[in-house]
Amino acid sequence: MTVTANAVQGAALPSEFDVTPAMLIERAEAMVPEIVARQAETEKRHYYAEDTHQAFRDAGFYRITVPKRYGGYEFGFETFLQVAMILCRADPSTGWMYCLGAAHSLFAGSMFEEKTQAEIFSDVDFIAPLVNNPYGTARRAADGGWILNGVWRYCSGAPYATHFIGNTAIVDEDGAPQGPLLFIAPRDRWEMLDDWGSQLGLKGSGSHSIQFTEAHIPAHYGMQVQFEEISVLGGTPGQALHDHPQYGGAPASSMALEGAHIAVGMCQGALDAYTELMFSRTTILPPFPRRVDDPDFQLWYGQASGMIAAAETLVRAAARRWHELSEQPLGTFTPEEDLRLAMLAREGTDLAWRAVDEIIQPTAGSTSVRPGERLERIWRDLSTGRTHASSAILLPTLVNRLYTQLRLQSGR
């Protein structure tokens, strides 16, 4: 079954000439109280409201890394990640949906050719879920384009998406596989399925499935490459088109940084909820002081705060390093550096998660995990986020092995 009102369409507002990264961060912070207050509503709807979407548009959140030549701000990826972290701190579902929908203007502005970029960025506000897992199939059309069929799952950001970026297998007329295809498809080529919201957490993250049925896209909307094999050693189309060096950065680590900033923001939200409990709840032992006045809770609070602060410092430093590598001459941003940054992102995520898993959640008490409690929702969202294939499988296993192979191959 499809959702009857899948998206809010309309012309994008013109980019502001005097906006700064600091202004965007201030706008995100100003939205926090309302986003916190609407968490239950967002979860029930399964994605954030149309007026929230419009507020994000008006604030310029969907054009942070859209290239200037197409009307975007072309601000650094660090600015985008800071906005995403603030929104995740307010509500994990809202932040997750925003981040994993809006982040990929950076990828599109880096990897697709000029003709493709001119078309896909015709509307300045750009939202495109990106799914690495190869679903469905693609076959050659008579005009040289591609015909797509299949269902792509976990498309976070789908409700208001302008495009979709996916991976699939090219097949011949007999259905035999011929190789990989990475593609981008406009909103009018696919439909969003009404299949999200029954999971344990992140119920409001808009991670619906997307279905293609004999959908045609032009040849220049596809690249015959597997996402994990993309290298920036020889440069990217975006480096030749845009002034900002970030369009030459490695995509794998940039996406690991997305996940890390989401996770740290979620854990900051858990600490905010724990802070409220420090003032509103007492201990279970006489003389029943408020937790804020109890030495044990003071210790636990300090430990958790330090771990989450350290995690934020780590992932923000990794984001700065990503930018530094992007600014260096061709050949500097090697696959080894790409993997190293992905590992840093993973370690920051794990550190923040441990603060919640080992300290905040156990000591908060069972009353804090009743339905409707902020910490209960964040706990469910974090637990669901931890099952993401990248966090649970690729970063702890494949990335470690590949890094070791690259790092030590010269010593064999």
C-alpha positions in Angstrom: 0.0 0.0 0.0 1.3 3.5 -0.9 1.1 6.6 1.2 -1.5 9.0 -0.3 0.5 12.1 0.4 4.1 11.1 -0.1 5.8 14.4 -0.3 5.5 18.2 -0.2 6.5 19.5 -3.5 7.1 23.1 -4.6 9.8 25.6 -5.6 12.7 26.0 -3.3 13.3 29.4 -1.7 16.3 31.3 -3.1 19.5 30.9 -1.1 20.3 33.7 1.3 23.4 35.7 0.4 24.3 36.7 4.0 23.7 33.4 5.8 26.5 31.8 7.7 27.2 28.4 9.2 26.7 29.9 12.7 23.3 31.1 11.8 22.2 27.7 10.6 23.4 26.1 13.9 21.5 28.8 15.9 18.4 28.1 13.9 18.7 24.4 14.7 19.1 25.1 18.4 16.1 27.3 18.4 13.9 24.5 17.0 14.9 22.0 19.8 12.1 22.7 22.3 9.4 22.2 19.8 11.0 19.1 18.3 11.3 17.6 21.8 7.7 18.3 22.5 6.5 16.6 19.3 8.4 13.3 19.6 5.4 11.2 20.3 3.5 12.8 17.4 6.4 12.2 15.1 6.7 8.6 16.2 2.9 8.0 15.7 3.0 9.6 12.2 6.3 7.7 11.3 8.0 10.8 10.0 8.2 14.5 11.0 5.3 16.8 10.2 4.9 18.9 7.0 5.3 22.1 9.0 8.6 20.8 10.5 9.7 20.0 6.9 8.8 23.5 5.8 10.6 25.0 8.8 13.7 23.0 7.8 13.3 24.3 4.2 12.9 27.9 5.4 16.0 27.6 7.6 18.0 26.3 4.6 18.8 22.9 6.1 18.3 21.1 2.8 20.9 23.1 0.9 23.9 23.2 3.3 26.1 21.1 1.0 24.3 21.8 -2.2 26.9 23.4 -4.6 26.8 27.2 -5.0 26.5 27.0 -8.8 23.1 25.4 -8.3 21.9 27.9 -5.6 23.1 26.1 -2.5 25.2 27.3 0.3 28.2 25.0 -0.3 29.1 25.1 3.3 31.4 22.6 4.8 30.2 19.1 5.7 31.0 19.9 9.3 28.2 22.4 9.4 25.7 19.9 8.2 26.9 17.3 10.7 26.5 19.9 13.6 22.9 20.7 12.5 22.2 16.9 12.3 23.7 16.3 15.8 21.5 19.1 17.3 18.3 17.7 15.8 19.2 14.1 16.9 19.8 15.4 20.4 16.2 16.8 20.3 14.6 13.7 18.8 16.5 10.7 17.3 13.8 10.0 14.8 13.6 13.6 13.5 17.4 13.9 13.3 17.9 10.5 11.7 15.4 11.2 9.0 16.8 14.6 8.3 20.4 13.6 8.3 20.1 10.5 6.1 17.9 12.3 3.7 19.7 15.6 3.3 23.3 14.5 3.7 23.7 13.1 0.2 23.8 16.4 -1.7 27.5 16.1 -0.8 27.7 12.6 -2.5 25.7 13.8 -5.6 27.7 16.9 -5.9 30.9 14.9 -5.8 30.3 11.8 -7.9 27.8 12.5 -10.7 28.8 14.2 -13.9 28.0 17.9 -14.7 24.9 17.1 -16.9 23.4 15.0 -14.1 24.1 17.5 -11.4 22.5 20.4 -13.4 19.3 18.4 -13.6 19.1 16.9 -10.1 19.9 20.2 -8.4 17.3 22.2 -10.4 15.4 22.4 -7.2 17.8 23.8 -4.6 16.4 21.8 -1.7 17.8 18.3 -2.2 16.7 15.3 -0.2 17.9 11.8 -1.3 18.0 8.7 0.8 21.0 6.5 -0.2 20.9 2.7 0.2 24.1 0.8 -0.1 22.6 -2.6 -0.1 21.9 -3.8 -3.7 18.2 -4.4 -4.2 16.2 -5.0 -7.4 17.5 -5.0 -10.9 18.4 -2.7 -13.8 18.4 -3.5 -17.5 19.4 -1.4 -20.5 16.6 0.6 -22.2 16.4 1.0 -26.0 17.7 4.6 -25.7 20.7 3.5 -23.6 19.2 4.5 -20.3 18.2 2.1 -17.5 14.9 0.3 -16.5 14.6 -0.2 -12.8 12.5 -2.8 -10.9 12.4 -3.8 -7.3 11.9 -2.6 -3.7 14.7 -0.9 -1.8 14.3 -1.0 2.0 15.3 1.4 4.8 15.2 4.5 2.7 15.4 7.1 5.6 14.1 10.4 4.5 11.7 9.0 1.9 8.6 11.0 2.9 9.9 14.3 1.6 12.6 13.1 -0.7 13.2 14.8 -4.1 15.4 11.9 -5.3 16.7 8.4 -4.4 20.2 7.0 -4.7 20.5 3.3 -4.8 22.6 0.3 -5.8 21.4 -2.6 -7.9 22.5 -5.4 -10.2 22.5 -5.0 -14.0 20.8 -7.9 -15.7 20.5 -8.9 -19.4 17.2 -9.8 -21.0 17.5 -13.3 -19.6 18.0 -12.0 -16.1 21.7 -12.9 -15.9 23.8 -10.5 -13.7 26.1 -8.3 -15.6 27.6 -6.1 -12.9 26.7 -3.3 -10.4 24.9 0.0 -11.0 24.8 3.0 -8.7 22.0 5.3 -9.8 20.0 8.4 -8.9 16.3 8.6 -9.6 13.9 11.6 -9.4 10.8 11.4 -7.2 8.4 10.8 -10.1 10.1 7.5 -11.0 9.3 5.7 -7.8 6.7 5.3 -5.0 7.0 5.2 -1.3 5.5 2.2 0.5 3.6 2.5 3.7 5.6 -0.1 5.6 7.5 1.8 8.3 6.7 2.3 12.0 6.3 -1.2 13.5 9.9 -1.5 14.5 11.2 -1.2 18.1 12.6 2.2 17.7 13.2 5.1 15.2 9.5 4.7 14.4 9.4 8.4 13.3 12.5 8.2 11.1 10.7 8.0 7.7 12.7 4.9 6.8 10.0 3.6 4.3 10.7 1.3 1.4 10.8 2.6 -2.2 9.5 0.7 -5.1 10.4 1.0 -8.8 8.2 -0.6 -11.5 9.6 -0.4 -15.0 11.0 3.0 -14.1 13.2 4.6 -16.7 16.1 6.9 -15.9 18.6 8.4 -18.4 22.0 6.7 -18.9 23.8 9.6 -17.2 21.9 8.9 -14.0 23.8 5.7 -13.5 27.4 4.7 -12.8 28.6 1.1 -13.3 30.4 0.9 -10.0 29.9 -0.6 -6.6 29.7 1.9 -3.8 32.4 0.3 -1.7 34.8 0.4 -4.6 34.6 4.2 -5.2 38.1 5.8 -4.9 38.9 9.5 -5.0 42.6 9.0 -5.7 42.2 10.2 -9.3 39.8 13.0 -8.5 36.0 13.4 -8.8 33.6 15.2 -11.2 32.8 17.5 -8.3 36.3 18.7 -7.9 36.3 20.0 -11.5 32.9 21.7 -11.0 32.9 23.3 -7.6 35.2 25.5 -5.6 34.9 23.7 -2.2 37.4 20.8 -1.9 34.9 18.7 0.0 33.5 17.5 -3.3 36.7 15.5 -3.7 36.4 13.7 -0.3 36.0 10.0 0.2 32.3 9.0 0.5 32.6 5.9 2.7 34.1 7.8 5.6 31.7 10.7 5.1 28.8 8.3 5.6 30.5 6.8 8.7 30.7 10.3 10.1 27.0 10.8 9.5 26.2 7.8 11.6 28.6 8.8 14.3 27.2 12.3 14.7 23.7 10.8 14.7 24.7 8.4 17.5 26.5 11.1 19.6 23.5 13.4 19.3 21.1 10.7 20.4 23.3 10.0 23.5 23.5 13.7 24.3 19.7 13.6 24.3 19.8 10.6 26.7 22.1 12.7 29.0 19.6 15.6 28.8 16.8 13.2 30.0 19.1 11.9 32.7 19.8 15.5 33.8 16.1 16.1 34.3 15.9 12.9 36.5 18.8 14.2 38.6 16.5 17.1 39.7 13.1 15.4 39.7 13.9 12.0 41.3 15.3 11.0 44.7 17.4 8.1 45.7 16.0 4.8 47.0 17.8 5.0 50.4 17.1 7.3 53.4 17.2 10.2 53.8 16.0 10.1 50.2 17.9 13.1 48.8 17.4 14.3 45.3 19.8 12.5 43.0 21.6 15.7 42.2 22.7 15.8 45.8 23.7 12.2 46.1 27.5 11.3 45.7 26.8 8.1 43.7 24.6 9.8 41.2 27.1 12.7 41.0 29.8 10.1 40.1 27.7 8.4 37.5 26.6 11.6 35.9 30.2 12.8 35.7 31.3 9.6 34.1 28.6 9.6 31.5 29.1 13.3 30.7 32.8 12.8 30.2 32.3 9.8 27.9 29.8 11.6 25.7 31.9 14.7 25.6 34.9 12.7 24.6 32.8 11.0 21.9 31.7 14.3 20.5 35.3 15.6 20.5 36.4 12.5 18.7 33.8 12.5 15.9 34.1 16.3 15.4 37.9 15.9 15.1 37.4 13.1 12.6 35.1 15.4 10.6 37.8 18.1 10.6 40.4 15.6 9.4 38.0 14.5 6.6 38.0 18.1 5.4 41.8 18.5 5.7 42.3 15.4 3.6 39.9 16.7 1.0 41.9 19.9 0.7 45.2 18.1 0.0 46.6 17.3 -3.5 45.2 14.3 -5.4 46.3 11.0 -4.1 46.3 12.2 -0.4 42.9 10.9 0.5 43.8 7.2 0.2 41.6 4.2 0.9 43.7 3.7 4.0 42.9 7.2 5.3 39.2 6.6 4.3 39.1 3.5 6.5 41.0 5.1 9.3 38.4 7.9 9.6 35.6 5.3 9.4 37.2 3.6 12.4 37.4 6.8 14.3 33.7 7.4 13.7 33.0 3.9 15.0 35.0 4.4 18.2 33.2 7.7 18.9 29.9 6.0 18.4 30.8 3.1 20.7 32.1 5.4 23.5 28.9 7.4 23.5 26.7 4.3 23.4 28.6 2.8 26.4 27.8 5.9 28.5 24.1 5.2 27.9 24.3 1.4 28.1 26.5 1.1 31.1 25.7 4.1 33.2 22.6 6.2 32.2 20.1 3.4 31.4 20.9 1.1 34.4 20.9 3.9 37.0 18.0 5.9 35.7 15.5 3.4 37.1 12.7 1.4 35.8 10.2 4.3 35.9 12.3 6.0 33.2 11.5 3.3 30.7 7.8 3.5 30.9 6.0 4.3 27.6 6.0 8.0 27.0 9.2 8.7 28.9 11.8 10.5 26.9 14.6 8.2 28.0 12.5 5.2 27.1 12.0 6.4 23.6 15.7 7.3 23.2 16.7 3.9 24.5 14.5 2.2 21.9 15.8 4.5 19.2 19.5 3.8 20.1 18.9 0.1 20.3 17.4 0.1 16.8 20.1 2.4 15.5 22.7 -0.1 16.7 21.2 -2.8 14.4 22.0 -0.7 11.3 24.1 -2.9 9.0 26.9 -0.3 8.9 27.2 0.0 12.7 26.6 -3.6 13.6 28.5 -5.4 10.8 30.6 -3.4 8.3 32.4 -1.0 10.7 33.3 -3.6 13.3 34.4 -6.3 10.8 35.0 -5.4 7.2 36.6 -2.0 7.9 39.0 -3.5 10.4 40.2 -6.2 8.0 40.5 -3.9 5.0 42.4 -1.3 7.0 44.9 -3.9 8.3 45.4 -5.3 4.9 46.2 -1.9 3.5 48.3 -0.7 6.4 50.5 -3.8 6.6 50.7 -4.9 3.0 54.0 -3.1 2.5 55.6 -5.2 5.3 54.7 -8.6 3.8 
